Amino acid sequence: MNNKTILITGGTGSFGKKFTKKILDDYNPKKIIIYSRDEYKQFLMQKQFADHLDKLRFFIGDVRDAQRFSRACDGVDIIIHAAALKQVPAAEYNPLEAIKTNIDGAKNIIDVAIDKGVEKVIALSTDKAVNPVNLYGATKMVSDKLFVAGNAYTGDKNTFFAVVRYGNVSGSRGSVIPFFKSLIDEGKTKIPITDMEMTRFWITLDEAVELVIKALNEAKGGEIYVHKCPSFKVTDLAKAMCPNCEFEDIGIRPGEKLHEIMVTKEDSRLTQDYGDHFIIYPDLDWWKNINIKTGGTQTQPGFEYSSGINEEWLSVEDIKEALKNIDIVY
């Protein structure tokens, strides 16, 4: 990433800010372009990175707008696609808006990246794209497939597309942690639990950023990277945050899963285990097996990477320690 121009869609979000800090701290980029819709968040980010404004550019724009995005991509070497309409109930109530951002936006990024000769595009995915049960997950499943297939349309261009998949980042707005924290701060002594058996993966923002950098360094085009994470029971999280609280079983919500799944049984034959991460390779005619990264182990037929049947788990005490090292975003 040294001397490269990097564009981050949705760059004012938690990931975008953490990724920007990492690149500025550890590399010497030519320029980082923050592309997003919210001018106020861009204003706040400019204040946060006031010492680096010589390296930063801020573009107001939407991934739905191909013409504006094309203008923003002049001279861009790397695109990190973090923009999405991702709130599950909002996507259910506004399905066409989710489609415009998550699917049409993905198409625009692919077309523009190829036309502009962008070298590398890494798209952020979600566990909800795996066997989707809600509209947000369905749109992200389509988005993932578009980015993987995009490699077949590059022609003589050197552009490649890869995907990084992880669940809700611990402490982010999309995770349950800020919700529990707000209840505890209000003095509540009863914590609502949607299902007593519910599990989730624990991934930090730093780990999510590192996985994207790994994909940037290694990917040949078409891969889906999945980070290995410990699992935890949501009830254990509640115990760690409020040891004396009671639980209220309120029932699983529409569009919610009991466990997070990152690799399906159907994808097991395409998946290689690299110790700290998995890579799911394409099952398409244009994919060449010579592009498989060495050092991996083929997963067993029927293997599934699910938070409910994981090999590594966090205890209540482990969660208490882990909570000390994360920023809770409301």
C-alpha positions, 0 to 999 in steps of 0.5 A: 500500500506504499505510494498507492491511492486507496479509496474506501467506500463507507469510509466514515464507519467504524471499519473505515476509520480503523483501516485508515488509521492502520494504513497511515500508521504502518504504510506510506500511501499516496492518498486515501479517499473517503467516499461516503454519503454523510457530510457530518461524519466526514467533518468529524473524521477530518477533525480526528485525522487533522494531522494527516489531511495532506494524505486524505481526501473526502468525497461526498457520494453514493455507490448507487451513483456510478458517474460520481463514483467513477469520478472519485476513482480517477487514479485509484489503485485499491478500493475497499468496499465497506459501504452497505445498507446493513440494518436488518429491520430497515432492509426488510421495510425498505427492500428496494433501497437495500437492493440499490445500495448493496446489489446495484452499488456492487455492480457499479464498483465492479464496472468502474474498477475495471474501466478505471484500471483499479488494481485490487478491490476487496469487498466486505461481507457478512455472516448473514450472506451465508444461507440468508434468512433476511433481505440484508443477508440476501443482498449481501449474498448476491453482492459476494457472488457479483464480486467473485464473478467480476474477475471473469469480466476483467479481460486484459485488465489486471483488476482483481476482486476478493471478498472478506467475510466476518460477523458483527464486530464486537462492540460495534453498533451492530453487535449486542454489546452496546445494547446490553451496556445501555440497559446496564447503564440505565440500571436495568437488572433484567437482560432480554435474551432472544434465545438461551442457546444463541451463539456468536463469533468474537472478532475485533475491529483490529482483526477485521482490518488485518484480514483485509490487509491479508487479502490485499497482499495475497489474493489472486481474485475470486477468493472469500477470506474467513477469519477464525474466531472464538465463539461465545454464548450470548448468555455468557456475554450477559453474565460477564457484563452484568453478573447479578442480572436476570435473563428474560427469554423474549424469543428469536426475532424475525430474520435472526439466526441462532448461530453465525455461519461463515462456511457452509457444508456445501462450500466445504469442498472448496475451502482450504484451512490456513490455520488462522483463517479459511479461504473459500475458492470459486467453483467457476470455469474461469478459476484456475487451481494454480491460484490456490495459495499453498500451505492450506489443508482441504476441509473435510466433506460436510465441514461447517464453520459455525459459532455453534460448533466451534473448537474455540470458546470464550468463558465468562472470564475470557469475555470480561477480559476481552471487553477491556480491549474493545471500544463500544460504539453506540 
